[in-house]
Amino acid sequence: SENVLLPVINTNTNSLCSPSLFIFIVAALEEKTVISKLGDNATLSCIYPGKELSLNNLRVYWQIDDVQEQCSVVHALISGQDNESEQCIHFKNRTQLLWDRLGEGDFSLLLLNVSQSDERKYKCVVLQTNEYTKVVHQAQVVLSLAASYSQPILSGPVTNSNSTGEVTFSCSSDNGYPEPNVYWINRTDNRRLLPSELSITLHDDGTYSVLSTLKVKATSDMQIECFIENKRLQENISANYTQEKQNNGSNTESHKDLEKSGRGAQAAGIISIVILLALLAVLICWLWKHRSSKLVSYTDVQPNEDNRKLNSPV
């Protein structure tokens, strides 16, 4: 922090720009840095460590700390009420004070749905209006924005046709902010490798995508790792390639193929059993019908024979 001279302003004037009396006091100006992710809500801290204050005698101003800004008012509280008359359009419906904490001297500002255009230095000024209007507290907050990069995708190795024994790897990641650091490591000796190409693209939403390529001599035990570093978020994500893993991957695929073949054979066996059972059922039905027809024929013939026996002379 630094010591600055703050004016005490006569309350006979309504404007801070034309005071009738200046009395200078010494106060400590605190400055903090807040890191927020794109699209999140950011809390800009401004806490007065003094005694409890009456809101009716307070004015709280949040503003952009840049004299070249045409509109600098982010939020204003006058006599316990929000005042939007001079608020910049960019901040309309996007700022809130923490009402339940104001009486305790917490004048922090909640800034909603932050974007790159909010990445600025802000100043909080708290004035108390009694016999004189005086600045009782002020704070500076630097808002820095960030976005996490996606998990890197490592492709390769691709054999180069114009170079004997040389292969190319590529590493890509998206949707991060700010620009990342990209580096390659040879894990066999932990040696840092220089990329062949590095391309960083800025998108319409303000985030970046990165594509890096690496050309190296192919070996039987290659272990290559690509890192995407976001210093602001202290994030370092990586993707790696090893020859051994690739072999294990091939074995795994073969094992999966065998499992698939086994499951296919098992399914074919079940289908065959079902077909055999169906044929057996058809055969049983046919035999039952055939036997039933013979019984019917026998019952028809038997009464005729009995009648002939009765009618024949003894």
C-alpha positions as CSV (number, residue, x, y, z in Angstrom):
1,S,0.0,0.0,0.0
2,E,1.0,3.7,-0.3
3,N,0.2,6.8,1.6
4,V,-2.0,9.4,-0.3
5,L,-3.5,12.7,0.5
6,L,-7.3,12.6,0.6
7,P,-9.5,15.8,0.5
8,V,-12.2,16.6,3.0
9,I,-14.9,18.2,1.0
10,N,-17.5,20.9,2.2
11,T,-21.0,19.5,2.1
12,N,-22.4,22.9,1.0
13,T,-21.8,21.8,-2.6
14,N,-23.5,18.8,-4.2
15,S,-20.7,18.0,-6.6
16,L,-17.5,16.5,-5.8
17,C,-15.9,18.4,-8.6
18,S,-16.3,21.9,-7.1
19,P,-15.6,21.8,-3.4
20,S,-15.5,25.0,-1.5
21,L,-13.0,23.7,1.0
22,F,-10.2,21.1,0.9
23,I,-8.6,19.7,4.0
24,F,-6.0,17.0,3.4
25,I,-5.6,14.0,5.6
26,V,-3.2,11.0,5.2
27,A,-4.7,7.6,4.6
28,A,-3.4,4.2,3.4
29,L,-4.5,3.2,0.0
30,E,-4.8,-0.6,-0.2
31,E,-4.7,-2.5,-3.5
32,K,-5.7,-6.0,-4.2
33,T,-5.9,-8.4,-7.2
34,V,-8.9,-10.5,-7.8
35,I,-8.7,-13.4,-10.3
36,S,-12.1,-14.6,-11.7
37,K,-13.0,-17.0,-14.5
38,L,-14.8,-15.8,-17.5
39,G,-18.6,-15.8,-17.0
40,D,-18.4,-16.1,-13.3
41,N,-19.3,-13.4,-10.7
42,A,-16.4,-11.5,-9.2
43,T,-16.4,-9.9,-5.8
44,L,-14.3,-6.7,-5.6
45,S,-13.3,-6.2,-2.0
46,C,-13.6,-2.9,-0.1
47,I,-13.8,-3.2,3.7
48,Y,-13.5,-0.2,6.1
49,P,-12.1,-1.6,9.4
50,G,-13.4,1.3,11.5
51,K,-16.6,1.6,13.6
52,E,-20.1,0.9,12.4
53,L,-21.4,3.6,10.1
54,S,-24.8,5.1,9.4
55,L,-25.8,4.5,5.8
56,N,-27.8,7.8,5.8
57,N,-24.5,9.7,6.1
58,L,-22.5,7.7,3.6
59,R,-21.7,7.9,-0.1
60,V,-20.0,4.9,-1.7
61,Y,-18.6,5.2,-5.2
62,W,-17.1,2.4,-7.3
63,Q,-15.4,3.6,-10.4
64,I,-12.9,2.6,-13.1
65,D,-9.5,3.9,-12.0
66,D,-8.5,5.4,-15.3
67,V,-8.7,9.2,-16.0
68,Q,-9.0,8.6,-19.8
69,E,-12.3,6.7,-19.4
70,Q,-15.3,8.8,-20.7
71,C,-17.6,6.9,-18.3
72,S,-16.1,5.7,-15.1
73,V,-19.0,5.1,-12.7
74,V,-19.5,1.5,-11.9
75,H,-21.8,1.8,-8.9
76,A,-23.0,4.5,-6.6
77,L,-24.7,4.4,-3.2
78,I,-26.0,7.7,-1.8
79,S,-27.7,8.0,1.6
80,G,-28.5,4.3,1.7
81,Q,-29.9,4.1,-1.8
82,D,-28.5,2.9,-5.1
83,N,-28.1,5.7,-7.6
84,E,-28.0,4.7,-11.2
85,S,-28.2,8.2,-12.8
86,E,-24.5,8.3,-13.8
87,Q,-23.8,4.5,-14.0
88,C,-22.1,3.4,-17.2
89,I,-24.3,1.4,-19.5
90,H,-21.8,-1.4,-19.6
91,F,-22.5,-2.1,-15.9
92,K,-26.3,-1.7,-15.9
93,N,-28.0,-4.6,-14.0
94,R,-24.6,-6.2,-13.4
95,T,-23.5,-4.7,-10.0
96,Q,-24.7,-5.4,-6.5
97,L,-23.6,-4.2,-3.1
98,L,-23.7,-6.7,-0.2
99,W,-26.6,-5.0,1.7
100,D,-26.4,-7.2,4.8
101,R,-22.8,-6.1,5.4
102,L,-22.9,-2.4,4.6
103,G,-23.6,-1.4,8.2
104,E,-20.5,-3.4,9.2
105,G,-18.3,-1.4,6.8
106,D,-18.2,-3.9,4.0
107,F,-18.7,-2.0,0.8
108,S,-17.5,-4.9,-1.5
109,L,-19.1,-5.0,-5.0
110,L,-20.4,-8.1,-6.8
111,L,-19.8,-7.8,-10.5
112,L,-21.9,-10.3,-12.5
113,N,-21.0,-12.4,-15.5
114,V,-17.5,-10.9,-16.0
115,S,-16.0,-10.7,-19.5
116,Q,-12.7,-9.4,-20.9
117,S,-13.9,-5.8,-21.1
118,D,-14.2,-5.9,-17.2
119,E,-10.5,-6.6,-16.9
120,R,-9.5,-3.2,-15.3
121,K,-8.4,-1.4,-12.2
122,Y,-11.3,-0.3,-10.0
123,K,-11.4,2.2,-7.1
124,C,-13.8,2.2,-4.1
125,V,-14.3,5.5,-2.4
126,V,-16.3,5.8,0.8
127,L,-17.4,9.3,1.9
128,Q,-19.0,10.4,5.2
129,T,-21.2,13.4,5.2
130,N,-21.5,15.3,8.5
131,E,-20.4,18.9,8.9
132,Y,-18.0,18.2,6.1
133,T,-17.9,15.5,3.4
134,K,-14.7,13.5,4.0
135,V,-13.2,10.4,2.4
136,V,-13.0,7.9,5.2
137,H,-11.8,4.9,3.1
138,Q,-10.8,4.0,-0.4
139,A,-9.4,0.9,-2.0
140,Q,-8.1,-0.2,-5.4
141,V,-8.9,-3.6,-6.9
142,V,-7.3,-5.1,-10.1
143,L,-9.6,-7.6,-11.8
144,S,-7.8,-10.2,-13.8
145,L,-9.7,-12.8,-15.8
146,A,-8.9,-16.3,-16.7
147,A,-10.4,-19.5,-18.3
148,S,-9.1,-23.0,-18.0
149,Y,-7.8,-24.7,-21.1
150,S,-9.3,-28.0,-22.2
151,Q,-7.5,-31.3,-21.7
152,P,-4.7,-31.3,-24.4
153,I,-5.1,-33.7,-27.3
154,L,-1.8,-35.3,-28.3
155,S,-1.7,-36.8,-31.9
156,G,1.1,-38.8,-33.5
157,P,3.7,-39.9,-34.1
158,V,3.3,-39.4,-37.9
159,T,6.3,-40.5,-40.0
160,N,7.7,-37.6,-42.1
161,S,8.1,-38.6,-45.7
162,N,11.0,-36.2,-46.4
163,S,13.1,-37.0,-43.4
164,T,14.6,-40.4,-42.4
165,G,13.6,-41.6,-39.0
166,E,11.9,-38.3,-38.0
167,V,8.3,-38.2,-36.7
168,T,5.9,-35.4,-35.9
169,F,3.6,-34.9,-32.8
170,S,0.9,-32.3,-32.5
171,C,-0.7,-31.0,-29.3
172,S,-3.9,-28.9,-29.2
173,S,-6.1,-27.3,-26.5
174,D,-9.0,-24.8,-26.6
175,N,-11.2,-22.3,-24.7
176,G,-8.5,-20.8,-22.4
177,Y,-7.5,-17.3,-21.3
178,P,-5.0,-15.7,-21.2
179,E,-2.5,-16.9,-23.8
180,P,-0.8,-20.1,-22.5
181,N,2.7,-21.3,-22.3
182,V,3.3,-24.5,-24.3
183,Y,6.3,-26.8,-23.8
184,W,7.4,-30.3,-24.7
185,I,9.4,-32.8,-22.5
186,N,11.3,-35.9,-23.4
187,R,10.5,-38.1,-20.4
188,T,13.3,-40.5,-21.1
189,D,15.8,-37.9,-19.9
190,N,13.5,-35.1,-18.8
191,R,14.9,-32.8,-21.5
192,R,12.9,-29.9,-22.7
193,L,12.3,-29.9,-26.5
194,L,11.8,-27.0,-28.8
195,P,8.5,-27.0,-30.7
196,S,8.7,-26.9,-34.5
197,E,5.6,-24.7,-34.8
198,L,3.3,-22.8,-32.4
199,S,-0.1,-21.3,-33.4
200,I,-2.3,-19.4,-30.9
201,T,-5.8,-18.3,-32.2
202,L,-8.0,-15.7,-30.6
203,H,-11.8,-16.5,-30.9
204,D,-14.8,-14.2,-30.9
205,D,-15.6,-15.0,-27.3
206,G,-12.2,-13.8,-26.2
207,T,-10.7,-17.2,-25.5
208,Y,-7.7,-18.8,-27.1
209,S,-6.9,-22.1,-28.8
210,V,-3.4,-23.4,-29.2
211,L,-1.7,-25.8,-31.6
212,S,1.9,-26.9,-31.2
213,T,3.9,-29.4,-33.3
214,L,7.1,-31.2,-32.5
215,K,9.5,-33.0,-34.8
216,V,11.9,-35.6,-33.2
217,K,13.9,-38.6,-34.2
218,A,11.9,-41.8,-33.6
219,T,13.2,-44.2,-31.0
220,S,12.0,-47.6,-29.7
221,D,11.3,-46.1,-26.2
222,M,9.8,-42.7,-27.0
223,Q,8.2,-40.9,-24.1
224,I,6.9,-37.5,-25.2
225,E,4.8,-35.1,-23.1
226,C,3.1,-31.9,-24.0
227,F,2.2,-29.2,-21.3
228,I,-0.3,-26.4,-21.5
229,E,0.3,-23.9,-18.7
230,N,-2.1,-21.2,-17.5
231,K,0.1,-19.1,-15.1
232,R,-2.8,-16.9,-13.9
233,L,-4.8,-19.9,-12.7
234,Q,-1.6,-21.8,-11.8
235,E,-2.8,-24.7,-13.9
236,N,-0.5,-27.0,-15.8
237,I,-2.2,-29.8,-17.8
238,S,-0.5,-32.3,-20.0
239,A,-0.9,-35.2,-22.4
240,N,1.7,-37.9,-23.1
241,Y,2.8,-40.6,-25.5
242,T,4.9,-43.6,-24.8
243,Q,5.9,-46.5,-27.1
244,E,5.1,-49.0,-24.3
245,K,1.6,-47.7,-23.8
246,Q,1.0,-47.9,-27.5
247,N,2.0,-51.6,-27.4
248,N,-0.2,-52.2,-24.4
249,G,-3.0,-50.5,-26.2
250,S,-2.6,-52.8,-29.2
251,N,-2.6,-55.8,-26.8
252,T,-5.7,-54.5,-25.2
253,E,-7.4,-54.1,-28.6
254,S,-6.5,-57.7,-29.5
255,H,-8.0,-58.8,-26.2
256,K,-11.1,-56.9,-26.8
257,D,-11.4,-58.5,-30.3
258,L,-11.1,-61.9,-28.7
259,E,-13.8,-61.1,-26.2
260,K,-16.0,-59.8,-29.0
261,S,-15.4,-63.1,-31.0
262,G,-16.2,-65.1,-27.9
263,R,-19.4,-63.3,-27.2
264,G,-20.3,-63.7,-30.9
265,A,-19.8,-67.5,-30.7
266,Q,-21.8,-67.7,-27.5
267,A,-24.7,-65.8,-29.1
268,A,-24.6,-68.0,-32.2
269,G,-24.8,-71.1,-29.9
270,I,-27.8,-69.7,-28.1
271,I,-29.6,-69.0,-31.4
272,S,-28.9,-72.5,-32.6
273,I,-30.4,-74.0,-29.4
274,V,-33.5,-71.9,-29.8
275,I,-33.9,-73.0,-33.4
276,L,-33.5,-76.7,-32.4
277,L,-36.1,-76.3,-29.6
278,A,-38.5,-74.7,-32.1
279,L,-38.1,-77.6,-34.5
280,L,-38.6,-80.1,-31.8
281,A,-41.8,-78.4,-30.7
282,V,-43.1,-78.5,-34.3
283,L,-42.2,-82.2,-34.5
284,I,-44.0,-83.0,-31.3
285,C,-47.1,-81.0,-32.4
286,W,-47.1,-82.9,-35.8
287,L,-46.9,-86.3,-34.0
288,W,-49.6,-85.4,-31.6
289,K,-52.0,-84.4,-34.4
290,H,-51.1,-87.5,-36.4
291,R,-51.9,-89.8,-33.4
292,S,-55.1,-87.9,-32.7
293,S,-56.3,-88.5,-36.3
294,K,-55.7,-92.3,-35.9
295,L,-57.7,-92.4,-32.8
296,V,-60.6,-90.7,-34.5
297,S,-60.5,-93.2,-37.3
298,Y,-60.6,-96.1,-34.9
299,T,-63.6,-94.8,-33.0
300,D,-65.5,-94.5,-36.2
301,V,-64.8,-98.1,-37.4
302,Q,-65.5,-99.8,-34.0
303,P,-69.3,-99.0,-33.8
304,N,-69.8,-100.3,-37.4
305,E,-68.3,-103.6,-36.5
306,D,-70.4,-104.0,-33.4
307,N,-73.6,-103.3,-35.5
308,R,-72.7,-106.0,-38.0
309,K,-72.2,-108.5,-35.2
310,L,-75.7,-107.7,-33.8
311,N,-77.4,-108.0,-37.2
312,S,-75.8,-111.2,-38.3
313,P,-77.9,-114.5,-37.8
314,V,-76.8,-116.7,-35.0
